[in-house]
């Protein structure tokens, strides 16, 4: 997350889910060295939505400390779904049994396209409205 970059997730999308319907977590591959900056950015742009215990730093590109895959984090937290813009991460979690939405805003993310990019547990989505529609259909009952 560059300092100047604004989030592409509309705040209203996150807040429109009825209380208890979804338990949102952030699963990022970002380095542990910038974990505090990441948490601050999330709190600044999405105040009160992501408590600290629901922000998971994988340290995938870290020079020191343990590296934890997104698939392992998803299993540990009992994730029902991953939303990511990386085909590789979506495939990884899908191979571990967690469905994924491959986010491709308005079809503009060239890095996650290709004819070989097919997996039964990965669904490409091109808008946050599409994400909300799929979540509403898939998770009609509140989570515990």
PyMOL commands that set and color helices and strands:
alter all, ss='L'
color gray80, all
select helices_A, chain A and resi 11-15+32-45+52-54+70-77+87-95+105-107+110-112+128-138
alter helices_A, ss='H'
color red, helices_A
select strands_A, chain A and resi 26-28+55-57+81-84+99-103+122-125
alter strands_A, ss='S'
color yellow, strands_A
deselect
rebuild
show_as cartoon
